[in-house]
Amino acid sequence: MLSAADNELLTRTGPATPMGAYFRHFWQPVALSAQVAERDAVPIHVTVMNQTWLCFRDSNGRVGLVSPRCPHRGADLVWGRNEECGLRCAYHGWKFDVDGKAVDLPNVEPDSALYRNVKLKAHPTREFGDIVWAWLGPGEPPAGVPELEFGLVPATHRFVTKKLQQCNWAQTMEGALDTAHFSFLHMPAPSVRSNDNPDAPADERRLRWIRDDPRPKFQIVPHDCGFIIGASRAADGGDLYWRTSQFMLPAHATTPSTLPGETYFGYTFVPITDEDCWIYTYAWNPARPLTNAEREKFATGHGVIAEVDKDYVPLRNKANGYLRDIEDMRHRSFTGVKGVAEQDAMVQESQGAIVDRSQEILTPTDMAVVRFRSSLLEGARALRDHGIAPASAATPAAYTLRSGSWIAPASTPFSEVMMQRFGDPVGRGVN
């Protein structure tokens, strides 16, 4: 459990909050590249951590992230013209480039000091992994965005999207790190003998082990940008089924089910306001391109990837009761809700917009959740109280990490399991 004060510290990410300051010391996703794919197209509003910006691609293909308000009289630049390498306000024609520089002020003299003094607030951007990342913090940004593996593989090898979730970012992040819940939330109905689950990226044998052992034993090993989580369950013949997942500061995770040769999954959690967030989800296969059939499967929802509309709102959502099917609940799935991502959203949103962690009763299977909270709280306090910026933000290569599953004799220590599965004690590198 957390005190009310610590819960406030963990969950609030506005510009005047300690956690907001901490998050702003990392590159943050602000849009999918596909949302601003066209040059000189209409800009889009993006809200990140309680601040709203305009995102657009200029005539040269550069992506800008700027204040939406024209400094002249406060008109919203979303109604202006994106052309000839800048945004022109529809009200009086003031024009600004992606760096926020005033390039044309038609109603002032050409030699006016306003050309030097007027500037639109703008943030540096980078494109990586089909996502637009922005530096929203102070000073010069680190040289590179976090080198998550999905962004290092060719575009043909990955699928990237996002979904809206209507609750605070931290409880969605905790859901990703709490791999014990799979024994219930994502299982078939109790009356179903088969463990087959078409919504889940794992075979029936692995799902049986998860279903039969709801008390996985957790181990956590820290690394340069977070920690690796190992959770073991009883398998066949005295073996253990290990599922490992990554947590990377401030809010990235990878999923635990992948065996060698299979497709990997991960997500990044980005606060919109304190009561909703974007979850950027991605699938990638380092060994081969994704097939058309796989892309179609992901586009219609699979694993942590939700089926979404054109605005990236899940089709099965809180407003429509997640299209829960009671007959399905009796005869097919544990919840009656289709989709792993939608099942996650159902329980996480049911906790409330911001869950009251002071009322929790935690168990040993919540170990990773507790470590996540302490890591974020320590980082935010170190920045607030001592001016210590997060070191991992300046080491993008540290984020090239993998997670997944492995089967090993019960006598095999976790360190050896990691070496067998990844060739590294915390899953570093690409091999």
Backbone torsions as a table, in degrees:
resi	resn	phi	psi	omega
1	MET	NA	159.4	176.2
2	LEU	-120.8	151.9	170.5
3	SER	-68.9	161.6	177.8
4	ALA	-59.4	-37.9	-179.6
5	ALA	-66.3	-43.0	179.1
6	ASP	-68.0	-33.8	177.0
7	ASN	-64.1	-40.1	175.7
8	GLU	-62.4	-44.2	-179.3
9	LEU	-62.4	-41.5	-177.9
10	LEU	-67.7	-39.3	-165.1
11	THR	-97.1	-20.0	-174.5
12	ARG	-92.5	125.0	-175.4
13	THR	-125.9	20.3	175.4
14	GLY	-63.5	168.0	-173.7
15	PRO	-63.8	-20.4	-178.2
16	ALA	-100.5	10.6	-176.8
17	THR	-104.9	153.5	177.8
18	PRO	-61.1	-41.5	179.4
19	MET	-70.6	-34.5	175.3
20	GLY	-62.2	-41.4	176.9
21	ALA	-63.5	-40.5	180.0
22	TYR	-63.5	-48.7	178.5
23	PHE	-58.8	-35.9	-177.5
24	ARG	-74.4	-2.3	171.9
25	HIS	-92.6	10.9	174.3
26	PHE	-127.1	148.6	169.1
27	TRP	-60.1	136.6	-178.3
28	GLN	-122.5	136.4	170.4
29	PRO	-63.7	136.1	177.6
30	VAL	-122.1	-18.0	179.6
31	ALA	-167.8	160.3	166.7
32	LEU	-78.4	143.4	175.9
33	SER	-56.5	-33.0	-179.9
34	ALA	-63.9	-24.4	-180.0
35	GLN	-73.3	-22.0	178.6
36	VAL	-128.1	41.2	-174.4
37	ALA	-68.7	-32.6	-172.2
38	GLU	-92.2	131.9	174.7
39	ARG	-68.6	143.2	176.9
40	ASP	60.8	23.4	177.5
41	ALA	-87.6	172.2	178.8
42	VAL	-61.3	130.8	178.1
43	PRO	-67.5	163.1	179.1
44	ILE	-121.1	145.4	171.6
45	HIS	-75.7	136.8	170.9
46	VAL	-130.9	133.8	176.8
47	THR	-113.4	124.5	-179.8
48	VAL	-134.8	124.6	176.8
49	MET	51.7	48.4	173.6
50	ASN	69.3	17.1	174.0
51	GLN	-127.2	139.6	-177.5
52	THR	-109.9	136.7	-178.1
53	TRP	-131.6	171.2	169.4
54	LEU	-109.1	134.5	177.5
55	CYS	-118.5	134.4	-177.9
56	PHE	-156.1	160.4	175.6
57	ARG	-112.2	126.8	-175.5
58	ASP	-85.4	-174.9	-174.9
59	SER	-63.1	-25.9	-179.7
60	ASN	-94.7	3.2	178.8
61	GLY	90.8	0.0	177.7
62	ARG	-76.2	142.8	179.0
63	VAL	-99.6	128.7	177.9
64	GLY	-109.3	149.3	172.0
65	LEU	-132.1	110.0	-170.6
66	VAL	-134.2	164.0	173.0
67	SER	-59.6	139.6	-178.8
68	PRO	-77.5	-11.8	-173.2
69	ARG	-100.0	125.5	174.0
70	CYS	-64.1	131.1	-178.1
71	PRO	-68.6	-11.7	179.5
72	HIS	-67.1	-66.4	-177.3
73	ARG	-134.3	13.6	172.1
74	GLY	83.5	12.5	177.4
75	ALA	-68.3	149.2	179.8
76	ASP	-77.8	123.5	-177.7
77	LEU	-70.9	-9.0	177.0
78	VAL	-61.6	-23.2	179.5
79	TRP	-89.4	0.7	-178.7
80	GLY	-86.6	-164.3	-176.6
81	ARG	-112.1	128.1	175.0
82	ASN	-98.7	101.5	-174.9
83	GLU	-159.0	154.1	175.1
84	GLU	46.8	51.9	172.8
85	CYS	63.2	41.3	174.7
86	GLY	-179.2	167.2	175.1
87	LEU	-100.5	125.1	178.7
88	ARG	-108.9	125.7	-179.9
89	CYS	-64.9	137.2	180.0
90	ALA	-73.0	-16.5	-173.3
91	TYR	-80.1	-58.0	-178.4
92	HIS	-130.3	10.9	171.0
93	GLY	84.3	6.9	177.4
94	TRP	-61.9	139.2	-173.6
95	LYS	-129.5	139.4	-176.5
96	PHE	-135.0	145.6	178.3
97	ASP	-90.8	-176.1	-175.1
98	VAL	-65.5	-19.5	177.7
99	ASP	-90.1	1.1	179.7
100	GLY	85.9	3.0	-179.0
101	LYS	-74.0	137.6	175.4
102	ALA	-74.4	116.8	-178.5
103	VAL	-108.1	-14.6	175.8
104	ASP	-157.5	123.0	176.5
105	LEU	-126.4	84.3	-168.5
106	PRO	-60.4	-26.1	-175.3
107	ASN	-98.4	18.9	171.8
108	VAL	-130.3	163.3	179.9
109	GLU	-66.0	147.3	-177.6
110	PRO	-59.2	-28.0	-179.4
111	ASP	-97.4	15.4	-177.8
112	SER	-64.3	143.8	176.3
113	ALA	-64.1	-16.1	178.9
114	LEU	-60.1	-31.1	178.7
115	TYR	-62.1	-30.5	178.9
116	ARG	-88.1	-30.1	-169.8
117	ASN	-99.2	-26.8	-178.7
118	VAL	-85.7	129.3	179.5
119	LYS	-145.7	137.6	174.7
120	LEU	-84.5	132.6	178.2
121	LYS	-59.7	125.0	-177.4
122	ALA	-136.5	152.9	-179.5
123	HIS	-124.0	143.2	175.6
124	PRO	-61.8	144.3	177.6
125	THR	-129.9	155.6	172.0
126	ARG	-139.1	150.0	171.7
127	GLU	-108.8	129.9	-178.6
128	PHE	-153.7	126.9	177.6
129	GLY	64.7	33.9	-179.9
130	ASP	66.3	22.8	178.2
131	ILE	-126.7	141.3	171.3
132	VAL	-89.6	120.6	178.1
133	TRP	-106.7	146.8	179.8
134	ALA	-132.2	148.1	172.8
135	TRP	-97.2	109.6	-176.8
136	LEU	-103.3	5.3	-175.8
137	GLY	-96.7	-172.9	-178.1
138	PRO	-79.8	158.2	172.2
139	GLY	66.5	-165.7	179.6
140	GLU	-75.7	139.7	-179.0
141	PRO	-75.6	158.6	169.8
142	PRO	-57.2	155.8	-172.7
143	ALA	-60.9	-34.9	-175.1
144	GLY	-136.2	156.1	174.4
145	VAL	-76.6	164.9	179.5
146	PRO	-60.3	128.7	-174.7
147	GLU	-85.8	64.5	173.5
148	LEU	-63.2	140.7	-169.3
149	GLU	-61.5	-31.9	-177.8
150	PHE	-59.5	-28.4	179.7
151	GLY	-85.0	-11.4	-180.0
152	LEU	-90.0	-22.7	-179.6
153	VAL	-79.5	160.3	176.3
154	PRO	-57.8	152.7	-178.8
155	ALA	-58.3	-28.3	179.3
156	THR	-69.1	-17.2	-176.4
157	HIS	-95.0	2.3	-174.1
158	ARG	-136.0	159.9	173.1
159	PHE	-132.8	126.0	-174.3
160	VAL	-130.1	132.2	176.6
161	THR	-151.2	-166.5	175.0
162	LYS	-154.0	167.9	176.3
163	LYS	-145.7	149.6	175.0
164	LEU	-81.9	137.7	171.7
165	GLN	-129.9	135.7	-171.2
166	GLN	-98.2	61.3	172.2
167	CYS	-163.3	172.4	-177.8
168	ASN	-62.2	147.1	-176.7
169	TRP	-56.9	-36.2	-170.8
170	ALA	-68.2	-36.7	-179.7
171	GLN	-74.6	-24.9	172.5
172	THR	-72.5	-39.3	176.1
173	MET	-61.7	-43.4	179.5
174	GLU	-62.5	-36.7	177.7
175	GLY	-61.3	-34.0	178.8
176	ALA	-70.2	-30.9	-176.6
177	LEU	-89.7	-18.1	179.0
178	ASP	-88.5	86.3	-177.0
179	THR	-84.4	-3.2	177.7
180	ALA	-69.1	-27.7	-173.8
181	HIS	-67.0	-14.5	-178.8
182	PHE	-61.4	-25.9	-179.4
183	SER	-63.7	-15.9	-179.6
184	PHE	-125.5	-62.6	-168.9
185	LEU	-55.3	-38.5	-173.5
186	HIS	-106.5	16.2	-177.2
187	MET	-92.7	164.3	171.3
188	PRO	-65.8	169.1	175.2
189	ALA	-60.7	148.4	-179.7
190	PRO	-55.7	-28.6	-179.2
191	SER	-75.8	-11.9	-177.2
192	VAL	-88.6	119.9	-178.3
193	ARG	-74.7	-36.1	179.6
194	SER	-69.6	148.6	176.4
195	ASN	-102.7	10.1	-179.8
196	ASP	-65.7	133.2	179.8
197	ASN	-139.1	100.9	-177.4
198	PRO	-65.7	-15.3	179.0
199	ASP	-81.5	-13.6	-171.0
200	ALA	-109.5	140.0	-179.8
201	PRO	-84.3	59.2	177.9
202	ALA	-156.4	154.2	-176.7
203	ASP	-84.3	174.2	-173.1
204	GLU	-64.6	-36.6	-179.3
205	ARG	-61.8	-46.6	179.9
206	ARG	-65.7	-38.8	178.5
207	LEU	-65.5	-33.2	176.5
208	ARG	-63.9	-42.7	179.3
209	TRP	-63.0	-40.0	179.0
210	ILE	-66.3	-43.3	-178.4
211	ARG	-63.8	-40.1	-173.8
212	ASP	-80.6	-15.1	-177.5
213	ASP	-129.4	91.0	-178.3
214	PRO	-84.2	5.9	-179.0
215	ARG	-121.8	64.7	178.6
216	PRO	-61.0	149.6	177.8
217	LYS	-96.8	122.4	-172.9
218	PHE	-98.4	144.0	168.2
219	GLN	-135.3	146.2	-178.6
220	ILE	-130.2	132.8	177.3
221	VAL	-124.9	123.0	-179.9
222	PRO	-73.9	155.0	171.4
223	HIS	-142.5	-170.6	-168.4
224	ASP	-65.3	-23.4	-177.7
225	CYS	-128.7	17.8	179.2
226	GLY	157.9	-124.7	179.1
227	PHE	-161.5	156.3	173.7
228	ILE	-100.3	138.6	-179.0
229	ILE	-111.3	127.0	173.7
230	GLY	-113.7	132.1	178.2
231	ALA	-131.8	120.6	-176.3
232	SER	-108.6	140.5	175.2
233	ARG	-128.9	156.1	177.1
234	ALA	-64.4	133.1	176.3
235	ALA	-115.6	-160.6	-178.7
236	ASP	-83.8	152.1	171.5
237	GLY	62.6	30.1	178.8
238	GLY	80.7	5.1	176.8
239	ASP	-83.5	168.1	171.8
240	LEU	-115.3	141.4	174.1
241	TYR	-99.5	112.2	-178.9
242	TRP	-96.6	132.9	171.7
243	ARG	-121.5	122.2	-178.1
244	THR	-115.9	144.4	176.8
245	SER	-139.0	155.4	-178.3
246	GLN	-106.3	140.7	163.5
247	PHE	-115.6	129.1	179.4
248	MET	-129.1	131.9	-177.8
249	LEU	-62.4	143.8	-5.5
250	PRO	-89.6	-16.4	-171.9
251	ALA	-160.7	51.7	175.0
252	HIS	-117.9	149.6	176.5
253	ALA	-150.6	157.3	171.8
254	THR	-124.9	157.2	-171.0
255	THR	-90.3	164.2	-167.6
256	PRO	-101.1	0.1	-166.5
257	SER	-92.5	-16.5	-167.2
258	THR	-69.5	127.0	168.8
259	LEU	-95.0	161.4	179.8
260	PRO	-52.6	135.3	-179.7
261	GLY	92.1	-16.3	179.7
262	GLU	-88.3	172.2	-179.5
263	THR	-83.5	139.5	-179.9
264	TYR	-93.1	155.4	178.2
265	PHE	-133.7	148.7	176.2
266	GLY	-156.4	173.9	178.9
267	TYR	-154.2	156.0	176.4
268	THR	-128.6	133.3	-173.1
269	PHE	-108.4	123.5	-174.3
270	VAL	-126.5	116.5	177.6
271	PRO	-61.5	138.7	168.7
272	ILE	-95.3	-72.2	164.2
273	THR	-111.9	-169.2	177.2
274	ASP	-78.3	-3.5	-177.1
275	GLU	-121.8	10.3	171.9
276	ASP	-157.9	166.3	-176.5
277	CYS	-157.2	160.8	168.0
278	TRP	-96.0	138.2	170.3
279	ILE	-114.3	108.4	175.1
280	TYR	-80.7	123.6	-177.4
281	THR	-119.6	144.2	-176.5
282	TYR	-147.4	146.2	173.9
283	ALA	-123.7	141.8	179.0
284	TRP	-152.2	149.0	175.2
285	ASN	-124.7	110.2	-175.8
286	PRO	-67.5	-17.1	-172.7
287	ALA	-94.4	-19.5	-172.9
288	ARG	-160.7	162.2	173.1
289	PRO	-67.0	150.6	172.0
290	LEU	-72.6	142.2	179.6
291	THR	-80.1	164.1	176.0
292	ASN	-60.8	-36.9	179.0
293	ALA	-64.7	-39.3	177.8
294	GLU	-65.8	-42.8	179.3
295	ARG	-62.3	-39.6	177.6
296	GLU	-65.1	-40.2	178.6
297	LYS	-62.2	-43.7	179.5
298	PHE	-67.7	-38.1	-178.6
299	ALA	-65.0	-25.0	179.2
300	THR	-104.5	12.9	174.1
301	GLY	95.4	120.5	176.9
302	HIS	-160.6	133.4	-179.2
303	GLY	59.7	-133.2	-178.1
304	VAL	-78.0	-2.4	179.5
305	ILE	-92.3	119.2	-178.2
306	ALA	-86.3	156.7	170.2
307	GLU	-83.2	120.0	-172.0
308	VAL	-125.0	163.1	175.0
309	ASP	-89.4	-170.4	-175.5
310	LYS	-65.5	-20.2	178.4
311	ASP	-98.6	9.8	177.7
312	TYR	68.2	27.2	172.1
313	VAL	-92.4	127.5	179.5
314	PRO	-56.7	138.6	178.5
315	LEU	-65.9	-31.5	175.9
316	ARG	-105.1	107.4	-169.2
317	ASN	-141.3	-179.8	-176.2
318	LYS	-59.8	-38.6	-175.9
319	ALA	-64.6	-32.4	-179.7
320	ASN	-108.7	21.4	177.6
321	GLY	65.5	24.0	-179.8
322	TYR	59.3	19.4	-178.2
323	LEU	51.0	41.8	-179.0
324	ARG	-60.7	132.9	-176.7
325	ASP	-115.2	110.2	-175.4
326	ILE	-67.5	-35.7	176.0
327	GLU	-64.0	-40.3	176.1
328	ASP	-62.3	-38.3	179.3
329	MET	-64.1	-34.6	179.0
330	ARG	-73.8	-37.0	-165.6
331	HIS	-118.5	-8.5	-176.5
332	ARG	-133.0	-61.6	-171.2
333	SER	-116.5	160.4	-177.9
334	PHE	-65.4	-30.3	-173.2
335	THR	-112.1	-20.8	-172.4
336	GLY	79.9	5.1	178.7
337	VAL	-108.3	131.3	-179.5
338	LYS	-81.8	131.9	171.8
339	GLY	102.6	129.5	177.2
340	VAL	-60.2	-45.2	-179.0
341	ALA	-62.9	-40.1	-179.6
342	GLU	-71.0	-36.0	175.4
343	GLN	-63.1	-42.2	175.6
344	ASP	-59.6	-47.7	-178.6
345	ALA	-61.2	-39.7	-178.5
346	MET	-56.4	-50.6	-176.4
347	VAL	-76.4	-35.7	-178.8
348	GLN	-69.5	-41.2	176.8
349	GLU	-69.8	-28.3	178.4
350	SER	-69.3	-17.6	177.4
351	GLN	-70.4	-12.7	-176.7
352	GLY	108.0	166.1	-178.8
353	ALA	-58.2	-42.6	172.7
354	ILE	-134.9	111.4	-175.2
355	VAL	-66.3	142.7	177.0
356	ASP	-84.2	96.9	-176.6
357	ARG	-75.2	-9.5	178.6
358	SER	-72.6	-12.1	-177.4
359	GLN	-103.6	6.1	-174.8
360	GLU	-75.1	155.9	167.9
361	ILE	-123.8	101.1	-172.9
362	LEU	-88.0	159.1	-179.8
363	THR	-129.6	173.2	179.0
364	PRO	-58.1	-25.1	179.6
365	THR	-75.1	-4.3	176.6
366	ASP	-94.1	14.7	-175.2
367	MET	-55.3	-45.1	-177.4
368	ALA	-68.5	-34.3	177.4
369	VAL	-63.4	-44.3	179.1
370	VAL	-63.1	-43.2	-179.5
371	ARG	-65.7	-39.9	176.7
372	PHE	-57.8	-49.1	-178.1
373	ARG	-60.8	-46.5	-178.4
374	SER	-64.8	-36.5	179.2
375	SER	-63.0	-45.4	-179.2
376	LEU	-69.2	-42.6	-179.3
377	LEU	-65.3	-41.3	177.8
378	GLU	-63.5	-42.3	180.0
379	GLY	-64.6	-43.0	-179.9
380	ALA	-66.3	-39.2	179.6
381	ARG	-69.5	-38.5	179.6
382	ALA	-62.1	-39.2	177.9
383	LEU	-70.7	-45.5	-177.5
384	ARG	-66.5	-45.4	-170.2
385	ASP	-90.6	-26.9	-173.5
386	HIS	-129.7	-0.1	179.7
387	GLY	68.8	22.8	-178.1
388	ILE	-89.3	109.9	179.8
389	ALA	-77.6	151.9	-180.0
390	PRO	-65.1	123.5	-176.7
391	ALA	-66.8	-32.9	-175.0
392	SER	-66.0	-22.4	179.3
393	ALA	-63.2	-23.4	-178.5
394	ALA	-97.7	7.2	-178.9
395	THR	-126.4	72.1	-174.4
396	PRO	-58.8	-32.4	-177.7
397	ALA	-67.6	-20.2	179.0
398	ALA	-64.8	-16.6	-176.4
399	TYR	-87.8	-0.6	177.5
400	THR	-81.9	89.1	-172.7
401	LEU	-134.7	151.9	176.1
402	ARG	-124.0	157.9	170.4
403	SER	-139.8	170.8	180.0
404	GLY	163.2	-162.2	-174.3
405	SER	-118.2	164.7	-176.4
406	TRP	-161.0	152.3	177.7
407	ILE	-119.4	128.3	-175.6
408	ALA	-148.5	156.5	174.4
409	PRO	-56.3	149.0	-176.6
410	ALA	-60.4	-23.6	-179.1
411	SER	-79.5	-7.6	-176.7
412	THR	-78.3	121.1	178.9
413	PRO	-68.0	157.5	-177.6
414	PHE	-58.4	-38.1	-179.9
415	SER	-60.0	-38.8	179.1
416	GLU	-74.0	-35.1	174.4
417	VAL	-57.3	-45.0	179.7
418	MET	-63.7	-40.3	179.5
419	MET	-66.7	-40.3	178.7
420	GLN	-64.9	-41.7	-174.4
421	ARG	-79.3	-41.3	-170.6
422	PHE	-121.7	-12.2	-175.9
423	GLY	73.0	17.0	-179.2
424	ASP	-156.4	143.1	-175.1
425	PRO	-66.4	-19.6	178.1
426	VAL	-126.1	11.6	177.2
427	GLY	83.0	23.7	-178.9
428	ARG	-73.1	155.8	171.2
429	GLY	78.6	178.3	-179.2
430	VAL	-124.7	120.4	179.7
431	ASN	-141.8	NA	NA
